Amino acid sequence: MDCLYKIIGMVSFLLSVRFAWRYALLVIYVGCIMALSLLPPQDFPKVQLFQGADKVVHFLMYFGFAILCSWAFKAELNRSRIWLILPATIGWGFLMEVFQLEMHIGRSYSMYDMLANATGVTVGLLFYGLVTRSAFKKIVGESNI
């Protein structure tokens, strides 16, 4: 039970962060996604993990991106914002893949990367919605939601 209260406290703190800080972190994260997506592959160390590790990385980057967008634009206060965040974040992933195709720097366009991005976004939005909804239930009580 103590762990639950710590999680609720952490979520409460995160939901109280000012918009300017939320937006600044989002801009930094988008810049990181852009850099990781568009830098030539020879600029990264060669690390052999497992077959498909690249897709896991895409999923996790866009999972985090969806959560950060939801947090930055306070989707917990207006759930309809999710319907704006969903196409915007998936569209960003699509745009990064198109840039990879057009830039000819050794990166390659992949439908599977786009699928991993979209799946990460979808799961991230669902996760954010569930966590914030359950936190609000604990904070303000079941009857007010």
Buried (B, 14 or more C-beta within 10 A) or exposed (E): EEEEEEBBEEBEEBBEEEEEEBEEBBEEBBEEBBEBBEEEEEEEEEEEEEEEEBBEBBBEBBBBBBBBBBBBBBBBEEEEBBEEBBEBBBEBBBEBBEBBEEEEEEBEBBEEBBBBBBBBBBBBBEBBBEBBEBBBBBBEEEEEE
